[in-house]
């Protein structure tokens, strides 16, 4: 059983996220998503539209996701890799190189981001009132 782990806020879930989760799952048999808590989002200077519980329930409905755990800080990744026996750590390549310290514990893979889509973009589009068109 090859176990994959990834981290993120996954707010306003979009096809860029799904593309990442799909490719991450394809790297093993079991995908763990460490989902940023609302408190950690503040540390990341990210204000998410949906709460942690709402984002968690949306992710748990995704066919590629097997387990959602909370991401509360920057420091928990090594402990998580050990605790959940992750064989592969995956992130989008906007993080390329940032988590190479995990190479001592598991495979580290950065996948190309999906261009032209982001939660921020979606949110501002909806806010702009175009949604009626
Ligand atoms: N992503 C992607 N393509 C996009 C948008 C996001 O591949 N168009 C990927 C990101 O690279 C990341 C994952 O989807 O791997 C989740 O994206 P975010 O929710 O924006 O995650 P982030 O805020 O970068 O949190 O400790 C790590 C952090 O928690 C990562």
Backbone and ligand atoms as CSV (ligand in chain L), in Angstrom:
chain,resi,resn,atom,element,x,y,z
A,1,UNK,N,N,0.879,-1.198,0.000
A,1,UNK,CA,C,0.000,0.000,0.000
A,1,UNK,C,C,0.907,1.236,0.000
A,2,UNK,N,N,0.890,1.938,-1.166
A,2,UNK,CA,C,1.730,3.120,-1.277
A,2,UNK,C,C,0.907,4.339,-0.849
A,3,UNK,N,N,1.431,5.067,0.147
A,3,UNK,CA,C,0.644,6.161,0.722
A,3,UNK,C,C,1.235,7.514,0.309
A,4,UNK,N,N,0.338,8.375,-0.154
A,4,UNK,CA,C,0.723,9.699,-0.652
A,4,UNK,C,C,0.129,10.763,0.275
A,5,UNK,N,N,0.899,11.827,0.511
A,5,UNK,CA,C,0.371,12.930,1.342
A,5,UNK,C,C,0.586,14.255,0.637
A,6,UNK,N,N,-0.401,15.134,0.799
A,6,UNK,CA,C,-0.292,16.477,0.243
A,6,UNK,C,C,-0.937,17.464,1.193
A,7,UNK,N,N,-0.641,18.755,1.017
A,7,UNK,CA,C,-1.075,19.796,1.952
A,7,UNK,C,C,-1.691,20.957,1.181
A,8,UNK,N,N,-2.657,21.615,1.826
A,8,UNK,CA,C,-3.178,22.822,1.189
A,8,UNK,C,C,-4.443,23.349,1.831
A,9,UNK,N,N,-4.890,24.506,1.340
A,9,UNK,CA,C,-6.125,25.124,1.833
A,9,UNK,C,C,-7.337,24.588,1.089
A,10,UNK,N,N,-7.185,24.346,-0.200
A,10,UNK,CA,C,-8.259,23.783,-1.047
A,10,UNK,C,C,-9.582,24.525,-0.837
A,11,UNK,N,N,-9.507,25.851,-0.896
A,11,UNK,CA,C,-10.731,26.640,-0.746
A,11,UNK,C,C,-11.437,26.741,-2.098
A,12,UNK,N,N,-12.798,26.785,-2.071
A,12,UNK,CA,C,-13.564,26.889,-3.334
A,12,UNK,C,C,-12.966,25.902,-4.343
A,13,UNK,N,N,-13.111,24.634,-4.043
A,13,UNK,CA,C,-12.451,23.558,-4.806
A,13,UNK,C,C,-12.683,23.720,-6.311
A,14,UNK,N,N,-11.609,23.684,-7.069
A,14,UNK,CA,C,-11.742,23.861,-8.534
A,14,UNK,C,C,-10.917,22.790,-9.246
A,15,UNK,N,N,-10.978,22.812,-10.562
A,15,UNK,CA,C,-10.373,21.720,-11.331
A,15,UNK,C,C,-8.841,21.696,-11.223
A,16,UNK,N,N,-8.272,22.834,-10.820
A,16,UNK,CA,C,-6.823,22.831,-10.586
A,16,UNK,C,C,-6.484,21.954,-9.388
A,17,UNK,N,N,-7.306,22.077,-8.347
A,17,UNK,CA,C,-7.128,21.224,-7.154
A,17,UNK,C,C,-7.381,19.760,-7.514
A,18,UNK,N,N,-8.473,19.537,-8.234
A,18,UNK,CA,C,-8.847,18.156,-8.592
A,18,UNK,C,C,-7.730,17.519,-9.428
A,19,UNK,N,N,-7.165,18.321,-10.335
A,19,UNK,CA,C,-6.070,17.847,-11.184
A,19,UNK,C,C,-4.871,17.426,-10.334
A,20,UNK,N,N,-4.602,18.189,-9.301
A,20,UNK,CA,C,-3.491,17.889,-8.383
A,20,UNK,C,C,-3.816,16.615,-7.601
A,21,UNK,N,N,-5.024,16.547,-7.051
A,21,UNK,CA,C,-5.412,15.388,-6.229
A,21,UNK,C,C,-5.423,14.119,-7.068
A,22,UNK,N,N,-5.889,14.242,-8.306
A,22,UNK,CA,C,-5.964,13.076,-9.208
A,22,UNK,C,C,-4.557,12.536,-9.497
A,23,UNK,N,N,-3.625,13.452,-9.821
A,23,UNK,CA,C,-2.255,13.017,-10.132
A,23,UNK,C,C,-1.557,12.493,-8.875
A,24,UNK,N,N,-1.865,13.124,-7.732
A,24,UNK,CA,C,-1.244,12.660,-6.471
A,24,UNK,C,C,-1.708,11.242,-6.157
A,25,UNK,N,N,-3.007,11.003,-6.292
A,25,UNK,CA,C,-3.534,9.664,-6.008
A,25,UNK,C,C,-2.933,8.627,-6.940
A,26,UNK,N,N,-2.713,9.036,-8.188
A,26,UNK,CA,C,-2.173,8.105,-9.200
A,26,UNK,C,C,-0.745,7.674,-8.862
A,27,UNK,N,N,-0.114,8.384,-7.924
A,27,UNK,CA,C,1.263,8.032,-7.536
A,27,UNK,C,C,1.288,6.928,-6.482
A,28,UNK,N,N,0.116,6.540,-5.990
A,28,UNK,CA,C,0.062,5.492,-4.956
A,28,UNK,C,C,-1.308,4.862,-4.892
A,29,UNK,N,N,-1.634,4.385,-3.655
A,29,UNK,CA,C,-2.942,3.712,-3.500
A,29,UNK,C,C,-3.833,4.434,-2.498
A,30,UNK,N,N,-3.252,5.352,-1.740
A,30,UNK,CA,C,-3.988,5.968,-0.632
A,30,UNK,C,C,-3.519,7.411,-0.511
A,31,UNK,N,N,-4.469,8.345,-0.574
A,31,UNK,CA,C,-4.088,9.767,-0.544
A,31,UNK,C,C,-4.589,10.440,0.732
A,32,UNK,N,N,-3.653,11.007,1.458
A,32,UNK,CA,C,-3.958,11.785,2.661
A,32,UNK,C,C,-3.817,13.260,2.309
A,33,UNK,N,N,-4.834,14.050,2.641
A,33,UNK,CA,C,-4.745,15.493,2.442
A,33,UNK,C,C,-4.699,16.171,3.802
A,34,UNK,N,N,-3.609,16.889,4.049
A,34,UNK,CA,C,-3.497,17.691,5.275
A,34,UNK,C,C,-4.062,19.067,4.928
A,35,UNK,N,N,-5.231,19.334,5.462
A,35,UNK,CA,C,-6.001,20.520,5.090
A,35,UNK,C,C,-5.747,21.664,6.078
A,36,UNK,N,N,-5.355,22.807,5.534
A,36,UNK,CA,C,-5.009,23.941,6.406
A,36,UNK,C,C,-6.205,24.343,7.265
A,37,UNK,N,N,-5.976,24.428,8.568
A,37,UNK,CA,C,-7.039,24.884,9.485
A,37,UNK,C,C,-7.291,26.370,9.219
A,38,UNK,N,N,-8.402,26.871,9.743
A,38,UNK,CA,C,-8.700,28.301,9.586
A,38,UNK,C,C,-7.620,29.132,10.274
A,39,UNK,N,N,-7.155,28.636,11.427
A,39,UNK,CA,C,-6.116,29.360,12.175
A,39,UNK,C,C,-4.810,29.368,11.361
A,40,UNK,N,N,-4.445,28.234,10.774
A,40,UNK,CA,C,-3.199,28.184,9.993
A,40,UNK,C,C,-3.314,29.050,8.749
A,41,UNK,N,N,-4.527,29.135,8.193
A,41,UNK,CA,C,-4.706,30.017,7.035
A,41,UNK,C,C,-4.337,31.453,7.388
A,42,UNK,N,N,-4.670,31.856,8.614
A,42,UNK,CA,C,-4.313,33.215,9.047
A,42,UNK,C,C,-2.789,33.371,9.040
A,43,UNK,N,N,-2.106,32.324,9.490
A,43,UNK,CA,C,-0.630,32.361,9.496
A,43,UNK,C,C,-0.110,32.431,8.054
A,44,UNK,N,N,-0.835,31.751,7.140
A,44,UNK,CA,C,-0.434,31.770,5.720
A,44,UNK,C,C,-0.952,33.028,5.013
A,45,UNK,N,N,-1.562,33.922,5.788
A,45,UNK,CA,C,-2.176,35.118,5.178
A,45,UNK,C,C,-3.192,34.765,4.107
A,46,UNK,N,N,-3.922,33.700,4.341
A,46,UNK,CA,C,-4.977,33.296,3.406
A,46,UNK,C,C,-6.314,33.351,4.143
A,47,UNK,N,N,-7.248,34.074,3.538
A,47,UNK,CA,C,-8.602,34.091,4.121
A,47,UNK,C,C,-9.438,33.178,3.243
A,48,UNK,N,N,-9.873,32.037,3.777
A,48,UNK,CA,C,-10.658,31.151,2.899
A,48,UNK,C,C,-12.142,31.491,3.031
A,49,UNK,N,N,-12.849,31.231,1.944
A,49,UNK,CA,C,-14.293,31.506,1.924
A,49,UNK,C,C,-15.014,30.479,2.785
A,50,UNK,N,N,-14.617,29.210,2.605
A,50,UNK,CA,C,-15.256,28.133,3.379
A,50,UNK,C,C,-14.438,27.825,4.632
A,51,UNK,N,N,-15.166,27.431,5.675
A,51,UNK,CA,C,-14.477,27.057,6.926
A,51,UNK,C,C,-13.748,25.726,6.727
A,52,UNK,N,N,-12.917,25.378,7.726
A,52,UNK,CA,C,-12.196,24.103,7.675
A,52,UNK,C,C,-13.178,22.948,7.516
A,53,UNK,N,N,-14.209,22.917,8.341
A,53,UNK,CA,C,-15.184,21.809,8.296
A,53,UNK,C,C,-15.859,21.718,6.926
A,54,UNK,N,N,-16.179,22.879,6.346
A,54,UNK,CA,C,-16.832,22.876,5.022
A,54,UNK,C,C,-15.845,22.379,3.957
A,55,UNK,N,N,-14.592,22.881,4.016
A,55,UNK,CA,C,-13.581,22.448,3.048
A,55,UNK,C,C,-13.274,20.955,3.217
A,56,UNK,N,N,-13.304,20.498,4.454
A,56,UNK,CA,C,-13.040,19.078,4.740
A,56,UNK,C,C,-14.147,18.209,4.140
A,57,UNK,N,N,-15.398,18.629,4.323
A,57,UNK,CA,C,-16.510,17.797,3.807
A,57,UNK,C,C,-16.500,17.775,2.276
A,58,UNK,N,N,-16.089,18.872,1.659
A,58,UNK,CA,C,-16.015,18.907,0.190
A,58,UNK,C,C,-14.900,17.965,-0.283
A,59,UNK,N,N,-13.750,18.029,0.369
A,59,UNK,CA,C,-12.625,17.155,-0.013
A,59,UNK,C,C,-12.964,15.693,0.200
A,60,UNK,N,N,-13.660,15.387,1.282
A,60,UNK,CA,C,-13.989,13.983,1.584
A,60,UNK,C,C,-14.936,13.401,0.543
A,61,UNK,N,N,-15.601,14.282,-0.212
A,61,UNK,CA,C,-16.508,13.816,-1.273
A,61,UNK,C,C,-15.742,13.535,-2.568
A,62,UNK,N,N,-14.451,13.890,-2.568
A,62,UNK,CA,C,-13.633,13.714,-3.787
A,62,UNK,C,C,-13.124,12.275,-3.863
A,63,UNK,N,N,-13.313,11.678,-5.039
A,63,UNK,CA,C,-12.994,10.250,-5.188
A,63,UNK,C,C,-11.512,9.935,-4.985
A,64,UNK,N,N,-10.649,10.973,-5.116
A,64,UNK,CA,C,-9.208,10.706,-5.027
A,64,UNK,C,C,-8.686,10.769,-3.586
A,65,UNK,N,N,-9.530,11.290,-2.689
A,65,UNK,CA,C,-9.091,11.553,-1.310
A,65,UNK,C,C,-9.531,10.426,-0.377
A,66,UNK,N,N,-8.568,9.872,0.369
A,66,UNK,CA,C,-8.898,8.774,1.301
A,66,UNK,C,C,-8.987,9.235,2.755
A,67,UNK,N,N,-8.216,10.266,3.085
A,67,UNK,CA,C,-8.225,10.745,4.476
A,67,UNK,C,C,-7.884,12.229,4.496
A,68,UNK,N,N,-8.617,12.988,5.303
A,68,UNK,CA,C,-8.307,14.413,5.494
A,68,UNK,C,C,-7.888,14.624,6.943
A,69,UNK,N,N,-6.711,15.219,7.121
A,69,UNK,CA,C,-6.225,15.534,8.479
A,69,UNK,C,C,-5.979,17.044,8.530
A,70,UNK,N,N,-5.939,17.629,9.733
A,70,UNK,CA,C,-5.724,19.072,9.825
A,70,UNK,C,C,-4.250,19.447,9.658
A,71,UNK,N,N,-4.034,20.550,8.961
A,71,UNK,CA,C,-2.689,21.144,8.909
A,71,UNK,C,C,-2.748,22.383,9.792
A,72,UNK,N,N,-2.034,22.332,10.906
A,72,UNK,CA,C,-2.099,23.429,11.887
A,72,UNK,C,C,-0.886,24.332,11.894
A,73,UNK,N,N,0.226,23.861,11.309
A,73,UNK,CA,C,1.457,24.665,11.344
A,73,UNK,C,C,2.414,24.215,10.238
A,74,UNK,N,N,3.521,24.959,10.090
A,74,UNK,CA,C,4.526,24.625,9.075
A,74,UNK,C,C,5.386,23.435,9.504
A,75,UNK,N,N,5.412,23.175,10.810
A,75,UNK,CA,C,6.406,22.239,11.359
A,75,UNK,C,C,5.948,20.778,11.413
A,76,UNK,N,N,4.713,20.502,11.040
A,76,UNK,CA,C,4.200,19.151,11.321
A,76,UNK,C,C,4.511,18.100,10.242
A,77,UNK,N,N,5.101,18.517,9.118
A,77,UNK,CA,C,5.194,17.607,7.975
A,77,UNK,C,C,6.024,16.347,8.252
A,78,UNK,N,N,7.198,16.509,8.914
A,78,UNK,CA,C,8.021,15.309,9.167
A,78,UNK,C,C,7.266,14.331,10.070
A,79,UNK,N,N,6.647,14.881,11.136
A,79,UNK,CA,C,5.864,14.021,12.035
A,79,UNK,C,C,4.710,13.351,11.284
A,80,UNK,N,N,4.055,14.096,10.407
A,80,UNK,CA,C,2.935,13.529,9.633
A,80,UNK,C,C,3.423,12.386,8.735
A,81,UNK,N,N,4.552,12.621,8.063
A,81,UNK,CA,C,5.077,11.591,7.139
A,81,UNK,C,C,5.356,10.304,7.926
A,82,UNK,N,N,5.910,10.480,9.139
A,82,UNK,CA,C,6.184,9.302,9.975
A,82,UNK,C,C,4.880,8.674,10.483
A,83,UNK,N,N,4.022,9.533,11.027
A,83,UNK,CA,C,2.788,9.037,11.682
A,83,UNK,C,C,1.876,8.316,10.685
A,84,UNK,N,N,1.791,8.893,9.458
A,84,UNK,CA,C,0.876,8.296,8.467
A,84,UNK,C,C,1.616,7.400,7.477
A,85,UNK,N,N,2.891,7.180,7.740
A,85,UNK,CA,C,3.744,6.296,6.917
A,85,UNK,C,C,3.646,6.646,5.439
A,86,UNK,N,N,3.747,7.935,5.178
A,86,UNK,CA,C,3.658,8.400,3.780
A,86,UNK,C,C,4.920,7.996,3.024
A,87,UNK,N,N,4.709,7.460,1.818
A,87,UNK,CA,C,5.855,7.097,0.966
A,87,UNK,C,C,6.205,8.233,0.004
A,88,UNK,N,N,5.169,9.039,-0.293
A,88,UNK,CA,C,5.348,10.130,-1.265
A,88,UNK,C,C,4.703,11.412,-0.735
A,89,UNK,N,N,5.433,12.506,-0.863
A,89,UNK,CA,C,4.910,13.842,-0.529
A,89,UNK,C,C,4.767,14.584,-1.850
A,90,UNK,N,N,3.578,15.136,-2.088
A,90,UNK,CA,C,3.309,15.803,-3.381
A,90,UNK,C,C,2.802,17.220,-3.142
A,91,UNK,N,N,3.303,18.167,-3.942
A,91,UNK,CA,C,2.788,19.535,-3.918
A,91,UNK,C,C,2.855,20.079,-5.330
A,92,UNK,N,N,2.064,21.109,-5.597
A,92,UNK,CA,C,2.182,21.805,-6.874
A,92,UNK,C,C,3.545,22.493,-6.942
A,93,UNK,N,N,4.019,22.715,-8.170
A,93,UNK,CA,C,5.407,23.198,-8.314
A,93,UNK,C,C,5.585,24.674,-7.992
A,94,UNK,N,N,4.516,25.349,-7.546
A,94,UNK,CA,C,4.729,26.687,-6.976
A,94,UNK,C,C,5.525,26.555,-5.677
A,95,UNK,N,N,5.581,25.352,-5.156
A,95,UNK,CA,C,6.326,25.061,-3.926
A,95,UNK,C,C,7.665,24.375,-4.210
A,96,UNK,N,N,8.032,24.294,-5.483
A,96,UNK,CA,C,9.233,23.547,-5.862
A,96,UNK,C,C,10.427,23.883,-4.978
A,97,UNK,N,N,11.023,22.850,-4.418
A,97,UNK,CA,C,12.227,23.020,-3.606
A,97,UNK,C,C,11.959,23.334,-2.141
A,98,UNK,N,N,10.781,23.852,-1.840
A,98,UNK,CA,C,10.489,24.321,-0.476
A,98,UNK,C,C,10.415,23.190,0.545
A,99,UNK,N,N,10.125,21.998,0.114
A,99,UNK,CA,C,9.945,20.901,1.067
A,99,UNK,C,C,10.936,19.765,0.824
A,100,UNK,N,N,12.094,20.123,0.230
A,100,UNK,CA,C,13.090,19.078,-0.084
A,100,UNK,C,C,13.659,18.434,1.175
A,101,UNK,N,N,13.500,19.095,2.325
A,101,UNK,CA,C,13.982,18.490,3.589
A,101,UNK,C,C,13.264,17.166,3.867
A,102,UNK,N,N,12.104,16.995,3.199
A,102,UNK,CA,C,11.347,15.744,3.451
A,102,UNK,C,C,11.961,14.551,2.704
A,103,UNK,N,N,12.942,14.852,1.825
A,103,UNK,CA,C,13.542,13.765,1.027
A,103,UNK,C,C,14.221,12.720,1.901
A,104,UNK,N,N,14.561,13.113,3.138
A,104,UNK,CA,C,15.168,12.127,4.074
A,104,UNK,C,C,14.129,11.130,4.574
A,105,UNK,N,N,12.836,11.445,4.340
A,105,UNK,CA,C,11.781,10.606,4.939
A,105,UNK,C,C,10.881,9.956,3.907
A,106,UNK,N,N,10.781,10.570,2.737
A,106,UNK,CA,C,9.884,10.027,1.698
A,106,UNK,C,C,10.263,10.645,0.347
A,107,UNK,N,N,9.632,10.150,-0.698
A,107,UNK,CA,C,9.825,10.727,-2.033
A,107,UNK,C,C,9.144,12.100,-2.042
A,108,UNK,N,N,9.756,13.067,-2.678
A,108,UNK,CA,C,9.167,14.415,-2.766
A,108,UNK,C,C,8.928,14.736,-4.232
A,109,UNK,N,N,7.676,14.985,-4.582
A,109,UNK,CA,C,7.334,15.249,-5.978
A,109,UNK,C,C,6.550,16.555,-6.093
A,110,UNK,N,N,7.009,17.430,-7.001
A,110,UNK,CA,C,6.298,18.690,-7.270
A,110,UNK,C,C,5.654,18.541,-8.653
A,111,UNK,N,N,4.364,18.740,-8.697
A,111,UNK,CA,C,3.643,18.563,-9.974
A,111,UNK,C,C,3.305,19.919,-10.583
A,112,UNK,N,N,3.327,20.020,-11.894
A,112,UNK,CA,C,2.986,21.305,-12.527
A,112,UNK,C,C,1.593,21.793,-12.102
A,113,UNK,N,N,1.531,23.059,-11.762
A,113,UNK,CA,C,0.215,23.631,-11.404
A,113,UNK,C,C,-0.666,23.671,-12.642
A,114,UNK,N,N,-1.978,23.680,-12.427
A,114,UNK,CA,C,-2.917,23.860,-13.546
A,114,UNK,C,C,-3.040,25.363,-13.785
A,115,UNK,N,N,-2.702,25.807,-14.985
A,115,UNK,CA,C,-2.738,27.256,-15.236
A,115,UNK,C,C,-4.164,27.822,-15.266
A,116,UNK,N,N,-4.252,29.125,-15.136
A,116,UNK,CA,C,-5.511,29.853,-15.368
A,116,UNK,C,C,-6.646,29.523,-14.405
A,117,UNK,N,N,-6.360,28.975,-13.266
A,117,UNK,CA,C,-7.479,28.805,-12.313
A,117,UNK,C,C,-6.948,28.956,-10.892
A,118,UNK,N,N,-7.720,29.687,-10.093
A,118,UNK,CA,C,-7.361,29.828,-8.675
A,118,UNK,C,C,-8.621,30.197,-7.900
A,119,UNK,N,N,-8.603,29.864,-6.626
A,119,UNK,CA,C,-9.772,30.195,-5.798
A,119,UNK,C,C,-9.982,31.707,-5.780
A,120,UNK,N,N,-8.867,32.428,-5.714
A,120,UNK,CA,C,-8.968,33.900,-5.652
A,120,UNK,C,C,-9.684,34.433,-6.881
A,121,UNK,N,N,-9.295,33.902,-8.044
A,121,UNK,CA,C,-9.887,34.342,-9.321
A,121,UNK,C,C,-11.381,34.034,-9.330
A,122,UNK,N,N,-11.732,32.825,-8.867
A,122,UNK,CA,C,-13.140,32.413,-8.867
A,122,UNK,C,C,-13.948,33.321,-7.959
A,123,UNK,N,N,-13.383,33.564,-6.767
A,123,UNK,CA,C,-14.101,34.393,-5.793
A,123,UNK,C,C,-14.318,35.797,-6.331
A,124,UNK,N,N,-13.280,36.377,-6.949
A,124,UNK,CA,C,-13.454,37.770,-7.404
A,124,UNK,C,C,-14.423,37.820,-8.571
A,125,UNK,N,N,-14.440,36.799,-9.406
A,125,UNK,CA,C,-15.396,36.755,-10.518
A,125,UNK,C,C,-16.818,36.748,-9.960
A,126,UNK,N,N,-17.044,35.902,-8.965
A,126,UNK,CA,C,-18.401,35.800,-8.395
A,126,UNK,C,C,-18.786,37.113,-7.722
A,127,UNK,N,N,-17.778,37.744,-7.076
A,127,UNK,CA,C,-18.062,39.008,-6.372
A,127,UNK,C,C,-18.420,40.105,-7.375
A,128,UNK,N,N,-17.888,39.976,-8.593
A,128,UNK,CA,C,-18.055,41.089,-9.561
A,128,UNK,C,C,-19.462,41.111,-10.137
A,129,UNK,N,N,-20.297,40.124,-9.752
A,129,UNK,CA,C,-21.693,40.186,-10.200
A,129,UNK,C,C,-21.895,39.680,-11.605
A,130,UNK,N,N,-20.868,39.127,-12.224
A,130,UNK,CA,C,-21.057,38.587,-13.596
A,130,UNK,C,C,-21.864,37.296,-13.586
A,131,UNK,N,N,-22.007,36.728,-12.371
A,131,UNK,CA,C,-22.541,35.360,-12.374
A,131,UNK,C,C,-23.943,35.297,-12.976
A,132,UNK,N,N,-24.617,36.469,-13.058
A,132,UNK,CA,C,-25.979,36.422,-13.618
A,132,UNK,C,C,-25.962,36.181,-15.122
A,133,UNK,N,N,-24.827,36.504,-15.772
A,133,UNK,CA,C,-24.792,36.428,-17.250
A,133,UNK,C,C,-24.732,34.956,-17.707
L,1,LIG,N1,N,-2.805,23.917,-7.219
L,1,LIG,C1,C,-2.588,23.552,-8.554
L,1,LIG,N2,N,-3.092,24.331,-9.542
L,1,LIG,C2,C,-3.821,25.439,-9.245
L,1,LIG,C3,C,-4.045,25.800,-7.902
L,1,LIG,C4,C,-3.523,25.005,-6.893
L,1,LIG,O1,O,-1.926,22.536,-8.833
L,1,LIG,N3,N,-4.322,26.190,-10.280
L,1,LIG,C5,C,-2.227,23.065,-6.173
L,1,LIG,C6,C,-1.209,23.812,-5.308
L,1,LIG,O2,O,0.065,23.816,-5.934
L,1,LIG,C7,C,-1.234,22.975,-4.034
L,1,LIG,C8,C,-2.688,22.468,-3.976
L,1,LIG,O3,O,-3.242,22.637,-5.297
L,1,LIG,O4,O,-0.363,21.842,-4.169
L,1,LIG,C9,C,-3.530,23.238,-2.985
L,1,LIG,O5,O,-3.459,24.602,-3.342
L,1,LIG,P1,P,-3.713,25.697,-2.174
L,1,LIG,O6,O,-4.979,25.364,-1.473
L,1,LIG,O7,O,-3.510,27.050,-2.774
L,1,LIG,O8,O,-2.515,25.334,-1.195
L,1,LIG,P2,P,-1.502,26.353,-0.489
L,1,LIG,O9,O,-2.233,27.499,0.062
L,1,LIG,O10,O,-0.401,26.561,-1.457
L,1,LIG,O11,O,-1.037,25.488,0.790
L,1,LIG,O12,O,1.982,23.474,3.783
L,1,LIG,C10,C,1.657,23.690,2.431
L,1,LIG,C11,C,0.542,24.687,2.296
L,1,LIG,O13,O,-0.547,24.353,3.139
L,1,LIG,C12,C,0.096,24.733,0.834
